[in-house]
């Protein structure tokens, strides 16, 4: 009787996929040469293909509070930017939750659509 090898191949594929998912993302501290302030970000942004700049508050050498981290990719013309702007804590960028709209954005959106002053309470 011939054994079915398909389950074995399928198991190998599942194990390989799980191993890839379990691989941790590699992060590095990116230090702004002008301010000395660091931001934690993916390691590939620390390559010589990028320049890094940080503007904002800094505590103990790490980005803290409101700030802007800007990586410039040098291998394209015009250069491409990766920008993180907003809140940082101990060098880590804290993006706003998806689907959350600030009061200013909501007001601008309502004004654009001509619905300022309408009652949305139900």
N, CA, C and O atoms as CSV, one atom per row, in Angstrom:
chain,resi,resn,atom,element,x,y,z
A,1,UNK,N,N,0.836,-1.171,0.000
A,1,UNK,CA,C,0.000,0.000,0.000
A,1,UNK,C,C,0.891,1.246,0.000
A,1,UNK,O,O,1.819,1.356,0.801
A,2,UNK,N,N,0.597,2.181,-0.906
A,2,UNK,CA,C,1.378,3.391,-1.049
A,2,UNK,C,C,0.917,4.431,-0.017
A,2,UNK,O,O,-0.278,4.690,0.126
A,3,UNK,N,N,1.889,5.025,0.701
A,3,UNK,CA,C,1.551,6.037,1.695
A,3,UNK,C,C,1.309,7.375,1.013
A,3,UNK,O,O,1.928,7.711,0.003
A,4,UNK,N,N,0.407,8.107,1.590
A,4,UNK,CA,C,0.104,9.435,1.087
A,4,UNK,C,C,1.122,10.424,1.673
A,4,UNK,O,O,1.149,10.634,2.886
A,5,UNK,N,N,1.933,11.012,0.844
A,5,UNK,CA,C,2.972,11.935,1.303
A,5,UNK,C,C,2.465,13.372,1.401
A,5,UNK,O,O,3.178,14.237,1.909
A,6,UNK,N,N,1.283,13.636,0.938
A,6,UNK,CA,C,0.764,14.989,0.959
A,6,UNK,C,C,0.678,15.563,2.382
A,6,UNK,O,O,1.088,16.707,2.581
A,7,UNK,N,N,0.170,14.831,3.372
A,7,UNK,CA,C,0.117,15.408,4.719
A,7,UNK,C,C,1.494,15.807,5.247
A,7,UNK,O,O,1.623,16.813,5.945
A,8,UNK,N,N,2.528,15.019,4.916
A,8,UNK,CA,C,3.878,15.349,5.362
A,8,UNK,C,C,4.347,16.671,4.762
A,8,UNK,O,O,4.906,17.508,5.471
A,9,UNK,N,N,4.128,16.865,3.477
A,9,UNK,CA,C,4.519,18.096,2.804
A,9,UNK,C,C,3.738,19.278,3.382
A,9,UNK,O,O,4.289,20.357,3.599
A,10,UNK,N,N,2.470,19.054,3.620
A,10,UNK,CA,C,1.625,20.106,4.178
A,10,UNK,C,C,2.106,20.483,5.577
A,10,UNK,O,O,2.136,21.661,5.932
A,11,UNK,N,N,2.481,19.480,6.369
A,11,UNK,CA,C,2.988,19.753,7.719
A,11,UNK,C,C,4.283,20.555,7.663
A,11,UNK,O,O,4.488,21.472,8.458
A,12,UNK,N,N,5.151,20.206,6.722
A,12,UNK,CA,C,6.404,20.952,6.579
A,12,UNK,C,C,6.142,22.410,6.233
A,12,UNK,O,O,6.770,23.314,6.786
A,13,UNK,N,N,5.210,22.628,5.313
A,13,UNK,CA,C,4.875,23.997,4.922
A,13,UNK,C,C,4.314,24.788,6.095
A,13,UNK,O,O,4.657,25.955,6.287
A,14,UNK,N,N,3.455,24.152,6.872
A,14,UNK,CA,C,2.882,24.817,8.049
A,14,UNK,C,C,3.980,25.146,9.050
A,14,UNK,O,O,3.987,26.243,9.609
A,15,UNK,N,N,4.908,24.222,9.290
A,15,UNK,CA,C,6.009,24.474,10.213
A,15,UNK,C,C,6.910,25.597,9.722
A,15,UNK,O,O,7.365,26.422,10.513
A,16,UNK,N,N,7.169,25.631,8.413
A,16,UNK,CA,C,7.997,26.698,7.862
A,16,UNK,C,C,7.305,28.047,8.011
A,16,UNK,O,O,7.949,29.038,8.357
A,17,UNK,N,N,6.012,28.097,7.757
A,17,UNK,CA,C,5.260,29.340,7.889
A,17,UNK,C,C,5.268,29.813,9.337
A,17,UNK,O,O,5.445,31.004,9.594
A,18,UNK,N,N,5.081,28.912,10.271
A,18,UNK,CA,C,5.103,29.273,11.691
A,18,UNK,C,C,6.475,29.769,12.113
A,18,UNK,O,O,6.584,30.697,12.914
A,19,UNK,N,N,7.517,29.158,11.579
A,19,UNK,CA,C,8.874,29.607,11.913
A,19,UNK,C,C,9.110,31.030,11.410
A,19,UNK,O,O,9.741,31.832,12.098
A,20,UNK,N,N,8.606,31.348,10.215
A,20,UNK,CA,C,8.757,32.699,9.684
A,20,UNK,C,C,7.969,33.708,10.523
A,20,UNK,O,O,8.447,34.811,10.784
A,21,UNK,N,N,6.773,33.328,10.940
A,21,UNK,CA,C,5.959,34.224,11.764
A,21,UNK,C,C,6.589,34.455,13.125
A,21,UNK,O,O,6.422,35.524,13.712
A,22,UNK,N,N,7.295,33.488,13.622
A,22,UNK,CA,C,7.907,33.601,14.943
A,22,UNK,C,C,9.216,34.382,14.924
A,22,UNK,O,O,9.756,34.702,15.983
A,23,UNK,N,N,9.736,34.694,13.728
A,23,UNK,CA,C,10.985,35.437,13.621
A,23,UNK,C,C,10.755,36.868,14.080
A,23,UNK,O,O,9.885,37.551,13.538
A,24,UNK,N,N,11.509,37.335,15.060
A,24,UNK,CA,C,11.279,38.686,15.573
A,24,UNK,C,C,11.746,39.751,14.590
A,24,UNK,O,O,12.695,39.551,13.832
A,25,UNK,N,N,11.053,40.891,14.624
A,25,UNK,CA,C,11.495,42.037,13.822
A,25,UNK,C,C,12.710,42.632,14.510
A,25,UNK,O,O,12.757,42.715,15.738
A,26,UNK,N,N,13.682,43.043,13.729
A,26,UNK,CA,C,14.909,43.588,14.294
A,26,UNK,C,C,14.786,45.107,14.321
A,26,UNK,O,O,14.504,45.743,13.306
A,27,UNK,N,N,15.005,45.672,15.504
A,27,UNK,CA,C,14.933,47.123,15.671
A,27,UNK,C,C,16.297,47.646,16.089
A,27,UNK,O,O,17.139,46.918,16.614
A,28,UNK,N,N,16.481,48.921,15.841
A,28,UNK,CA,C,17.739,49.570,16.202
A,28,UNK,C,C,17.451,51.001,16.636
A,28,UNK,O,O,16.420,51.576,16.285
A,29,UNK,N,N,18.380,51.569,17.408
A,29,UNK,CA,C,18.261,52.973,17.772
A,29,UNK,C,C,18.885,53.810,16.660
A,29,UNK,O,O,20.015,53.565,16.240
A,30,UNK,N,N,18.143,54.782,16.201
A,30,UNK,CA,C,18.610,55.697,15.173
A,30,UNK,C,C,18.875,57.028,15.862
A,30,UNK,O,O,17.961,57.630,16.427
A,31,UNK,N,N,20.123,57.490,15.818
A,31,UNK,CA,C,20.501,58.706,16.534
A,31,UNK,C,C,20.675,59.864,15.566
A,31,UNK,O,O,21.408,59.769,14.582
A,32,UNK,N,N,19.981,60.968,15.867
A,32,UNK,CA,C,20.123,62.183,15.079
A,32,UNK,C,C,21.499,62.781,15.361
A,32,UNK,O,O,21.812,63.087,16.511
A,33,UNK,N,N,22.325,62.951,14.328
A,33,UNK,CA,C,23.676,63.459,14.560
A,33,UNK,C,C,23.704,64.878,15.136
A,33,UNK,O,O,24.641,65.221,15.857
A,34,UNK,N,N,22.716,65.697,14.841
A,34,UNK,CA,C,22.708,67.081,15.319
A,34,UNK,C,C,22.300,67.180,16.787
A,34,UNK,O,O,22.957,67.865,17.570
A,35,UNK,N,N,21.214,66.495,17.161
A,35,UNK,CA,C,20.688,66.621,18.527
A,35,UNK,C,C,21.168,65.516,19.459
A,35,UNK,O,O,21.155,65.686,20.678
A,36,UNK,N,N,21.593,64.383,18.895
A,36,UNK,CA,C,21.985,63.240,19.713
A,36,UNK,C,C,20.799,62.445,20.221
A,36,UNK,O,O,20.973,61.491,20.980
A,37,UNK,N,N,19.599,62.824,19.815
A,37,UNK,CA,C,18.383,62.140,20.265
A,37,UNK,C,C,18.144,60.896,19.407
A,37,UNK,O,O,18.338,60.923,18.192
A,38,UNK,N,N,17.719,59.802,20.056
A,38,UNK,CA,C,17.535,58.521,19.360
A,38,UNK,C,C,16.071,58.115,19.294
A,38,UNK,O,O,15.275,58.446,20.173
A,39,UNK,N,N,15.735,57.388,18.228
A,39,UNK,CA,C,14.412,56.822,18.000
A,39,UNK,C,C,14.609,55.341,17.704
A,39,UNK,O,O,15.548,54.976,16.996
A,40,UNK,N,N,13.740,54.482,18.234
A,40,UNK,CA,C,13.791,53.050,17.955
A,40,UNK,C,C,12.955,52.784,16.705
A,40,UNK,O,O,11.778,53.139,16.652
A,41,UNK,N,N,13.571,52.155,15.695
A,41,UNK,CA,C,12.893,51.900,14.424
A,41,UNK,C,C,13.490,50.663,13.766
A,41,UNK,O,O,14.515,50.156,14.223
A,42,UNK,N,N,12.856,50.162,12.684
A,42,UNK,CA,C,13.396,48.991,12.005
A,42,UNK,C,C,14.853,49.193,11.591
A,42,UNK,O,O,15.255,50.280,11.177
A,43,UNK,N,N,15.616,48.135,11.712
A,43,UNK,CA,C,17.055,48.195,11.466
A,43,UNK,C,C,17.410,48.634,10.045
A,43,UNK,O,O,18.423,49.303,9.844
A,44,UNK,N,N,16.585,48.263,9.053
A,44,UNK,CA,C,16.933,48.597,7.669
A,44,UNK,C,C,17.002,50.107,7.442
A,44,UNK,O,O,17.679,50.561,6.520
A,45,UNK,N,N,16.311,50.887,8.273
A,45,UNK,CA,C,16.364,52.341,8.141
A,45,UNK,C,C,17.708,52.907,8.611
A,45,UNK,O,O,18.012,54.072,8.355
A,46,UNK,N,N,18.504,52.094,9.292
A,46,UNK,CA,C,19.815,52.531,9.776
A,46,UNK,C,C,20.920,52.301,8.742
A,46,UNK,O,O,22.086,52.595,9.006
A,47,UNK,N,N,20.561,51.781,7.577
A,47,UNK,CA,C,21.586,51.512,6.553
A,47,UNK,C,C,22.135,52.819,5.989
A,47,UNK,O,O,21.580,53.892,6.227
A,48,UNK,N,N,23.207,52.716,5.257
A,48,UNK,CA,C,23.833,53.901,4.657
A,48,UNK,C,C,22.978,54.478,3.525
A,48,UNK,O,O,23.307,55.531,2.980
A,49,UNK,N,N,21.889,53.803,3.170
A,49,UNK,CA,C,20.975,54.316,2.148
A,49,UNK,C,C,20.084,55.437,2.682
A,49,UNK,O,O,19.429,56.131,1.904
A,50,UNK,N,N,20.054,55.619,4.007
A,50,UNK,CA,C,19.177,56.600,4.638
A,50,UNK,C,C,19.967,57.598,5.472
A,50,UNK,O,O,21.003,57.263,6.046
A,51,UNK,N,N,19.465,58.832,5.532
A,51,UNK,CA,C,19.928,59.790,6.535
A,51,UNK,C,C,18.786,59.956,7.522
A,51,UNK,O,O,17.625,59.752,7.167
A,52,UNK,N,N,19.102,60.323,8.758
A,52,UNK,CA,C,18.083,60.427,9.803
A,52,UNK,C,C,18.144,61.786,10.481
A,52,UNK,O,O,19.223,62.317,10.745
A,53,UNK,N,N,16.969,62.340,10.758
A,53,UNK,CA,C,16.837,63.603,11.473
A,53,UNK,C,C,15.682,63.482,12.451
A,53,UNK,O,O,14.650,62.892,12.133
A,54,UNK,N,N,15.857,64.046,13.653
A,54,UNK,CA,C,14.768,64.089,14.630
A,54,UNK,C,C,14.612,65.512,15.136
A,54,UNK,O,O,15.593,66.187,15.452
A,55,UNK,N,N,13.372,65.956,15.206
A,55,UNK,CA,C,13.044,67.262,15.773
A,55,UNK,C,C,12.001,67.037,16.847
A,55,UNK,O,O,10.982,66.392,16.599
A,56,UNK,N,N,12.245,67.563,18.044
A,56,UNK,CA,C,11.269,67.431,19.108
A,56,UNK,C,C,11.939,67.267,20.457
A,56,UNK,O,O,13.153,67.417,20.602
A,57,UNK,N,N,11.100,66.952,21.448
A,57,UNK,CA,C,11.616,66.766,22.806
A,57,UNK,C,C,12.468,65.523,22.907
A,57,UNK,O,O,12.266,64.537,22.198
A,58,UNK,N,N,13.441,65.601,23.824
A,58,UNK,CA,C,14.357,64.496,24.038
A,58,UNK,C,C,14.664,64.407,25.531
A,58,UNK,O,O,15.010,65.412,26.153
A,59,UNK,N,N,14.542,63.222,26.102
A,59,UNK,CA,C,14.876,62.998,27.516
A,59,UNK,C,C,15.831,61.823,27.614
A,59,UNK,O,O,15.530,60.729,27.135
A,60,UNK,N,N,16.971,62.045,28.228
A,60,UNK,CA,C,17.948,60.977,28.396
A,60,UNK,C,C,18.446,60.408,27.079
A,60,UNK,O,O,18.798,59.230,27.002
A,61,UNK,N,N,18.478,61.239,26.039
A,61,UNK,CA,C,18.960,60.780,24.739
A,61,UNK,C,C,17.926,60.064,23.891
A,61,UNK,O,O,18.249,59.580,22.806
A,62,UNK,N,N,16.660,59.985,24.375
A,62,UNK,CA,C,15.592,59.306,23.629
A,62,UNK,C,C,14.450,60.266,23.339
A,62,UNK,O,O,14.132,61.130,24.156
A,63,UNK,N,N,13.831,60.110,22.167
A,63,UNK,CA,C,12.687,60.933,21.792
A,63,UNK,C,C,11.578,60.763,22.822
A,63,UNK,O,O,11.270,59.644,23.231
A,64,UNK,N,N,10.979,61.877,23.241
A,64,UNK,CA,C,9.942,61.838,24.282
A,64,UNK,C,C,8.935,62.937,23.996
A,64,UNK,O,O,9.312,64.087,23.769
A,65,UNK,N,N,7.639,62.583,24.006
A,65,UNK,CA,C,6.599,63.570,23.747
A,65,UNK,C,C,6.431,63.817,22.260
A,65,UNK,O,O,6.669,62.933,21.437
A,66,UNK,N,N,6.018,65.034,21.928
A,66,UNK,CA,C,5.750,65.382,20.534
A,66,UNK,C,C,7.057,65.543,19.761
A,66,UNK,O,O,7.989,66.198,20.227
A,67,UNK,N,N,7.115,64.933,18.562
A,67,UNK,CA,C,8.320,65.028,17.753
A,67,UNK,C,C,8.098,64.546,16.337
A,67,UNK,O,O,7.006,64.117,15.967
A,68,UNK,N,N,9.156,64.626,15.560
A,68,UNK,CA,C,9.107,64.198,14.161
A,68,UNK,C,C,10.422,63.509,13.805
A,68,UNK,O,O,11.495,64.102,13.916
A,69,UNK,N,N,10.327,62.262,13.380
A,69,UNK,CA,C,11.483,61.499,12.909
A,69,UNK,C,C,11.376,61.411,11.391
A,69,UNK,O,O,10.314,61.091,10.855
A,70,UNK,N,N,12.472,61.693,10.703
A,70,UNK,CA,C,12.455,61.738,9.245
A,70,UNK,C,C,13.688,61.022,8.691
A,70,UNK,O,O,14.823,61.435,8.929
A,71,UNK,N,N,13.439,59.936,7.944
A,71,UNK,CA,C,14.499,59.214,7.258
A,71,UNK,C,C,14.415,59.582,5.783
A,71,UNK,O,O,13.330,59.543,5.201
A,72,UNK,N,N,15.524,59.934,5.176
A,72,UNK,CA,C,15.560,60.266,3.754
A,72,UNK,C,C,16.272,59.137,3.024
A,72,UNK,O,O,17.424,58.821,3.318
A,73,UNK,N,N,15.564,58.527,2.057
A,73,UNK,CA,C,16.151,57.462,1.242
A,73,UNK,C,C,16.935,58.113,0.118
A,73,UNK,O,O,16.362,58.794,-0.732
A,74,UNK,N,N,18.244,57.904,0.113
A,74,UNK,CA,C,19.148,58.611,-0.780
A,74,UNK,C,C,19.267,58.017,-2.176
A,74,UNK,O,O,19.836,58.658,-3.060
A,75,UNK,N,N,18.753,56.822,-2.403
A,75,UNK,CA,C,18.963,56.133,-3.677
A,75,UNK,C,C,17.907,56.466,-4.728
A,75,UNK,O,O,17.905,55.863,-5.801
A,76,UNK,N,N,17.014,57.408,-4.446
A,76,UNK,CA,C,15.991,57.800,-5.412
A,76,UNK,C,C,16.111,59.285,-5.699
A,76,UNK,O,O,16.587,60.057,-4.866
A,77,UNK,N,N,15.675,59.675,-6.887
A,77,UNK,CA,C,15.667,61.086,-7.230
A,77,UNK,C,C,14.270,61.443,-7.716
A,77,UNK,O,O,13.832,60.905,-8.733
A,78,UNK,N,N,13.573,62.302,-7.050
A,78,UNK,CA,C,13.930,62.987,-5.811
A,78,UNK,C,C,13.899,62.005,-4.640
A,78,UNK,O,O,13.237,60.970,-4.707
A,79,UNK,N,N,14.625,62.341,-3.562
A,79,UNK,CA,C,14.678,61.447,-2.400
A,79,UNK,C,C,13.296,61.180,-1.798
A,79,UNK,O,O,12.432,62.057,-1.784
A,80,UNK,N,N,13.106,59.975,-1.309
A,80,UNK,CA,C,11.864,59.576,-0.649
A,80,UNK,C,C,12.040,59.719,0.853
A,80,UNK,O,O,13.142,59.529,1.369
A,81,UNK,N,N,10.971,60.051,1.556
A,81,UNK,CA,C,11.039,60.216,3.004
A,81,UNK,C,C,10.133,59.219,3.710
A,81,UNK,O,O,9.042,58.908,3.234
A,82,UNK,N,N,10.596,58.724,4.849
A,82,UNK,CA,C,9.780,57.969,5.792
A,82,UNK,C,C,9.657,58.887,6.997
A,82,UNK,O,O,10.658,59.223,7.629
A,83,UNK,N,N,8.424,59.298,7.321
A,83,UNK,CA,C,8.221,60.280,8.384
A,83,UNK,C,C,7.285,59.722,9.445
A,83,UNK,O,O,6.203,59.220,9.143
A,84,UNK,N,N,7.727,59.822,10.691
A,84,UNK,CA,C,6.886,59.508,11.844
A,84,UNK,C,C,6.715,60.811,12.604
A,84,UNK,O,O,7.686,61.362,13.123
A,85,UNK,N,N,5.503,61.300,12.673
A,85,UNK,CA,C,5.250,62.549,13.378
A,85,UNK,C,C,4.131,62.334,14.380
A,85,UNK,O,O,3.071,61.804,14.046
A,86,UNK,N,N,4.382,62.751,15.612
A,86,UNK,CA,C,3.392,62.582,16.655
A,86,UNK,C,C,4.053,62.361,17.991
A,86,UNK,O,O,5.013,63.048,18.342
A,87,UNK,N,N,3.539,61.397,18.741
A,87,UNK,CA,C,4.006,61.157,20.103
A,87,UNK,C,C,5.044,60.040,20.160
A,87,UNK,O,O,4.918,59.008,19.500
A,88,UNK,N,N,6.083,60.283,20.976
A,88,UNK,CA,C,7.142,59.305,21.219
A,88,UNK,C,C,7.240,59.066,22.725
A,88,UNK,O,O,6.996,59.970,23.525
A,89,UNK,N,N,7.597,57.846,23.097
A,89,UNK,CA,C,7.818,57.511,24.500
A,89,UNK,C,C,9.062,56.637,24.594
A,89,UNK,O,O,9.102,55.543,24.032
A,90,UNK,N,N,10.083,57.125,25.312
A,90,UNK,CA,C,11.357,56.411,25.466
A,90,UNK,C,C,11.932,55.993,24.116
A,90,UNK,O,O,12.489,54.904,23.983
A,91,UNK,N,N,11.793,56.869,23.110
A,91,UNK,CA,C,12.334,56.610,21.788
A,91,UNK,C,C,11.437,55.821,20.865
A,91,UNK,O,O,11.770,55.628,19.696
A,92,UNK,N,N,10.290,55.355,21.374
A,92,UNK,CA,C,9.372,54.532,20.577
A,92,UNK,C,C,8.226,55.401,20.069
A,92,UNK,O,O,7.593,56.120,20.843
A,93,UNK,N,N,7.960,55.331,18.759
A,93,UNK,CA,C,6.864,56.083,18.151
A,93,UNK,C,C,5.543,55.437,18.520
A,93,UNK,O,O,5.388,54.220,18.412
A,94,UNK,N,N,4.587,56.253,18.958
A,94,UNK,CA,C,3.259,55.771,19.330
A,94,UNK,C,C,2.251,56.316,18.328
A,94,UNK,O,O,1.699,57.397,18.533
A,95,UNK,N,N,2.004,55.578,17.239
A,95,UNK,CA,C,1.064,56.090,16.233
A,95,UNK,C,C,-0.353,56.127,16.802
A,95,UNK,O,O,-0.691,55.335,17.682
A,96,UNK,N,N,-1.189,57.051,16.298
A,96,UNK,CA,C,-2.574,57.081,16.777
A,96,UNK,C,C,-3.303,55.811,16.347
A,96,UNK,O,O,-2.993,55.248,15.297
A,97,UNK,N,N,-4.265,55.355,17.144
A,97,UNK,CA,C,-5.019,54.151,16.759
A,97,UNK,C,C,-5.729,54.370,15.424
A,97,UNK,O,O,-6.208,55.467,15.138
A,98,UNK,N,N,-5.791,53.323,14.617
A,98,UNK,CA,C,-6.456,53.431,13.319
A,98,UNK,C,C,-7.933,53.718,13.516
A,98,UNK,O,O,-8.558,53.209,14.447
A,99,UNK,N,N,-8.477,54.524,12.648
A,99,UNK,CA,C,-9.898,54.835,12.715
A,99,UNK,C,C,-10.223,55.995,13.647
A,99,UNK,O,O,-11.370,56.438,13.704
A,100,UNK,N,N,-9.244,56.484,14.367
A,100,UNK,CA,C,-9.470,57.609,15.268
A,100,UNK,C,C,-9.232,58.892,14.481
A,100,UNK,O,O,-8.201,59.045,13.826
A,101,UNK,N,N,-10.176,59.796,14.547
A,101,UNK,CA,C,-10.064,61.071,13.859
A,101,UNK,C,C,-10.002,62.156,14.920
A,101,UNK,O,O,-10.840,62.201,15.820
A,102,UNK,N,N,-9.015,63.022,14.815
A,102,UNK,CA,C,-8.885,64.099,15.797
A,102,UNK,C,C,-10.034,65.087,15.625
A,102,UNK,O,O,-10.686,65.128,14.582
A,103,UNK,N,N,-10.268,65.879,16.663
A,103,UNK,CA,C,-11.335,66.881,16.610
A,103,UNK,C,C,-11.092,67.861,15.461
A,103,UNK,O,O,-12.032,68.261,14.774
A,104,UNK,N,N,-9.833,68.245,15.255
A,104,UNK,CA,C,-9.520,69.190,14.174
A,104,UNK,C,C,-9.827,68.560,12.817
A,104,UNK,O,O,-10.412,69.209,11.949
A,105,UNK,N,N,-9.435,67.298,12.632
A,105,UNK,CA,C,-9.709,66.629,11.356
A,105,UNK,C,C,-11.210,66.512,11.128
A,105,UNK,O,O,-11.689,66.705,10.011
A,106,UNK,N,N,-11.959,66.192,12.194
A,106,UNK,CA,C,-13.411,66.050,12.087
A,106,UNK,C,C,-14.037,67.382,11.701
A,106,UNK,O,O,-14.903,67.425,10.827
A,107,UNK,N,N,-13.610,68.474,12.342
A,107,UNK,CA,C,-14.140,69.798,12.045
A,107,UNK,C,C,-13.842,70.169,10.598
A,107,UNK,O,O,-14.717,70.681,9.901
A,108,UNK,N,N,-12.617,69.918,10.137
A,108,UNK,CA,C,-12.258,70.224,8.756
A,108,UNK,C,C,-13.063,69.387,7.767
A,108,UNK,O,O,-13.483,69.891,6.725
A,109,UNK,N,N,-13.279,68.120,8.085
A,109,UNK,CA,C,-14.053,67.234,7.219
A,109,UNK,C,C,-15.501,67.702,7.137
A,109,UNK,O,O,-16.084,67.737,6.053
A,110,UNK,N,N,-16.083,68.062,8.284
A,110,UNK,CA,C,-17.471,68.537,8.306
A,110,UNK,C,C,-17.608,69.826,7.505
A,110,UNK,O,O,-18.558,69.985,6.738
A,111,UNK,N,N,-16.656,70.751,7.683
A,111,UNK,CA,C,-16.708,72.019,6.954
A,111,UNK,C,C,-16.605,71.773,5.450
A,111,UNK,O,O,-17.294,72.418,4.661
A,112,UNK,N,N,-15.736,70.831,5.058
A,112,UNK,CA,C,-15.558,70.513,3.648
A,112,UNK,C,C,-16.858,70.006,3.035
A,112,UNK,O,O,-17.188,70.342,1.898
A,113,UNK,N,N,-17.599,69.191,3.798
A,113,UNK,CA,C,-18.841,68.599,3.289
A,113,UNK,C,C,-20.066,69.450,3.605
A,113,UNK,O,O,-21.185,69.049,3.285
A,114,UNK,N,N,-19.885,70.613,4.223
A,114,UNK,CA,C,-20.997,71.515,4.495
A,114,UNK,C,C,-21.942,71.033,5.581
A,114,UNK,O,O,-23.132,71.345,5.546
A,115,UNK,N,N,-21.433,70.277,6.543
A,115,UNK,CA,C,-22.315,69.750,7.598
A,115,UNK,C,C,-21.988,70.321,8.971
A,115,UNK,O,O,-22.332,69.721,9.989
A,116,UNK,N,N,-21.327,71.476,9.010
A,116,UNK,CA,C,-21.006,72.110,10.284
A,116,UNK,C,C,-22.312,72.571,10.923
A,116,UNK,O,O,-23.188,73.115,10.249
A,117,UNK,N,N,-22.430,72.351,12.209
A,117,UNK,CA,C,-23.606,72.808,12.957
A,117,UNK,C,C,-24.747,71.814,12.983
A,117,UNK,O,O,-25.735,72.056,13.676
A,118,UNK,N,N,-24.661,70.710,12.265
A,118,UNK,CA,C,-25.723,69.710,12.293
A,118,UNK,C,C,-25.586,68.864,13.545
A,118,UNK,O,O,-24.486,68.695,14.071
A,119,UNK,N,N,-26.688,68.338,14.017
A,119,UNK,CA,C,-26.724,67.530,15.222
A,119,UNK,C,C,-26.500,66.065,14.889
A,119,UNK,O,O,-27.261,65.485,14.116
A,120,UNK,N,N,-25.449,65.448,15.470
A,120,UNK,CA,C,-25.146,64.048,15.190
A,120,UNK,C,C,-25.465,63.160,16.372
A,120,UNK,O,O,-24.939,62.050,16.456
A,121,UNK,N,N,-26.317,63.611,17.295
A,121,UNK,CA,C,-26.591,62.830,18.505
A,121,UNK,C,C,-27.622,61.743,18.254
A,121,UNK,O,O,-27.859,60.934,19.151
A,122,UNK,N,N,-28.224,61.681,17.128
A,122,UNK,CA,C,-29.119,60.580,16.860
A,122,UNK,C,C,-30.419,61.044,16.406
A,122,UNK,O,O,-31.303,60.232,16.133
